[in-house]
């Protein structure tokens, strides 16, 4: 917009402001139109099969369908005429062949055998499992449903996100970290995910941070003297350069110890 030179000064200022606002609005509109993306989630397909609706599943899987309304995944179900493909078949694929064959093998998709079904929605988890260190889901040694129950209650199989339940879930497999310990690592009270990323990490042992930086998130005291790193009243400055706190021969019993309060062994 060109501002006439003959206009009074205050008019010129007003017109300039309006011109700038117009340009800004146009820029926002162009950016909005140019950056909007939509992801279409398509249920898995089975050659030759058609959708029959979740009610057909209840004829044989009555216990699962009875409990499913309590599941976290139940909140994702569509309503109305679009609901047919958004119940059981949104994860298991169209069920006509499965129903007609009386539950024949190979006529339905079992997400327990392949995480790809879960990755349809949980795209970020696919990326995490491809990190250098991860739980062996992609290798087929465990499945998503070993830790997550998709059919009833919380998606976490031990029920909820409480620290006790979370640790119970992890300790089902990692029994050597179970304890009880005479001297426990207080971090266990915060939950395993305080230190570990459960799906995948760039760090060894699925740690959320590498080396001593993980420990220093909690074990840190204000420096009172330049060049000193006081932890527990002891200057750790020469120690942190030797390696991780648990591999430098200092605090090897990171989950807990039966004999040493400093978790040395």
N, C-alpha and C positions, 0 to 999 in steps of 0.2 A: 504494500500500500504506500503510495506517494503522498506526502503531506504538503499541501500548497504553501509556498513561501509567503503568500499574501495573508495567510490566516494569522490572527492574533497569537502571541506567544503561548498563552495558556491553552488555546485551542490546539496549537501544534503539539504541545506536550501531551494533551489528552489523546489526540489522534495517534501519536507515536506509541503510547501505552496500549491503545486498542489494537494497533497493528501487531505489536509484540505478543499480545494475548492471543490474537488470531493465529499467528504462526505457531505458538506453543500448543494451542488446541489442535491444530492440524497435525503437528508432529506427534502428539499423543495418539491421535486417531490412527495415523499411519503405522506407528509402532504397535498399537494394539491389534490392528488388523493383520499386521505382518508377523506377529509372534505367537498368536493363539494357535495352539496345537491340540488335537483331540486324539486320544488313544481308544481304539475300539477293541474291547475284550471279547474274543470269540471262543465259545466253548469248544473243547476238543471234539474231533470228528471221528466217526467209525464208518468205514465204507459200507454202504448199503443199509445203514441203520437210520431210523427216524426217531424223533423225540416223542415220548409217550407220557411225560409228566411224572412228577414225584409220587403221585398217588399210586401208580403202578408198582413203585418200589416197596411200598408198605405191605404188599401182599406177602412178601417173603422176609423183608428186613424190617419187621414191625417194631422190634426193640430199638433199632437205630433211628427210625423215623419218629418214634414216640419221644425220644430224648433230644432229637435235633432242634426243636424250638428253644432249648436252653443254650445252644451253642453260639459262640461268637459269630460263626459263619452264617447263622440263620438270619442275622440282621442284614445280610447282603442280598437276600432274596427279593426278586421283583414281584410286583403285584399286578393283578388284572390279567389281560390276555397275553402279556409278555412274560408271565411267570413260568410257563411250561419249560422253557429252556434254562431257567435260572435257579433251579432247585438242585436235586441230586445230580442231574445230567450236566450241570455247568462244570462239574469236576470229573464225572465218570463217563461223559459222552452220551450220545443218544442211545436209549435202551431197548428199542424194539426187538433187535435180534436177541438180546439177552432174555427178554421176556418170552419171546416165541420159542426159544430153545430150552426154557426152564432153567436158566442160569448156566448155560453152556460155557466152557472155558474159551477165552479169547473173544468173547462177545461184548465185553465191557472193559473200560479202562480202570486199572487199579493204580491210583496215585502212589501207593506204597512201593511199587516197583519202579517208578520213575518220578524224579522231582520236577520234570518238565511241566506237569500239570500245575504244580504249586507256583512255578515260575511265571505262569501266565499272568498272575496278579502281583506276585512278590518279585518284581524285576530286580530290586536292589539286592535281594538275597542271592540271586544268580551271580551277580558281580562279586559278592563277598565270598562265595564258595570257590570262585576262580582266583582268589588271592593266594600268595605262596604257601600259606599255612591255613588249613581249614579242617573242619570235621569231614570225614570221608563220605559225604552224601553223593557227590558226583561219581565216586568209585563204586557206589552201590553197596557199601558195607553197612551203612545205616540209612534210614529214611527220615523224612520230615516228621512222619507220624510217630516215630520213636520218642520225640520230644513234644510234639504238638498233637492234641486230639481235635480233629476237625468236626466231630459229630456230636459232642455234648460238652456243656459247660465252657470254661475258659479254654482257649486254644493251647494253653500250657497244660500238659497232661497231668501235672500234679495239682492243678487248680489255682489260678491266680498268679499274681506277681509278687506275693510276699516273699521276704528273704528266706524264711524257713522252707517254703515250698520250692523256691527256686533252687536252693542248695540241695534239697532232697532229690530233685530231678537230676541234677548233675552227678550227685553221689551214687545214683543208681548204677552208673558205669564206672565212675572214678572212685572206686571203693577205698583205695589206699589213702585218699584224702579225707575220709569220713571222720576219723577220730573215734571216741573223744580223746582230747589231748590234755595232759596236765597243764601245759602252757600253750594256750591257743593263740593263733594269730588273730587279732581283733578284726582284721579285714574280713574274715569269714562271716562276721555278724552283719556286714554290709551286703553280702551276697557274692557269689563267684564272679559275676559280671563286673564287679568293681575292678578286677584285674584282667579278666579274660573276655574277649569278644567271641561269643559262642558260635558264630557262623564262619568267620574267616578273618584273618589279619595278615598284615605284612610282617608281623613280628613272630618269632618262634614262640611256641606254646600258646598261641592265640592271645598273646598279651596285648593290652590296649596301648601300651607304650613300651619302648625298648629300654634295655639296660637299667641302670640305677634311677633313671628319670621316673620310672613307674613307682619305685619306693619313695622317692622324694616328694611325690604328690602328698603324702601323709606325714612321712618322717622327716620333718624339717623344723629347725628352730632358728630364730632370728640371729643373724651374725652379730656377735658382740665385739669381735676383733677382726680387723681386716685380714682376709686370706684364710679364715677359719670357717669350717662347716660343722657346727655343733649339732649332734644328734644324741639325745640321751645324756648330755653333758660331756660327751667324748668328741674330740676333734676327728672327723671322718675325712678330712681333706686328702690325706695320703691314700686312703682306702678306695675312694670312689673311682680313682684312675686305674685300679687293678682289674676291674671288670664288674660284672653285675654283682649285686649284693649277695645273691644266692650261689654264685659260681666262683667267688673269690676266696672261698674257704671260711666265710664268716657266718652267714645266716642261711644255711642249707636247708633247714627244716621250715620251709616257707609257710606251710599250712599249719604246723603245730609241732611241738616237741613234748616228749614225755620226761625229759631230764634237764633241759636247759631253758631258762627264761628268756635268753637272748635268741632263741631258735637257731642255735649254732649247729645242733645235730639232734 
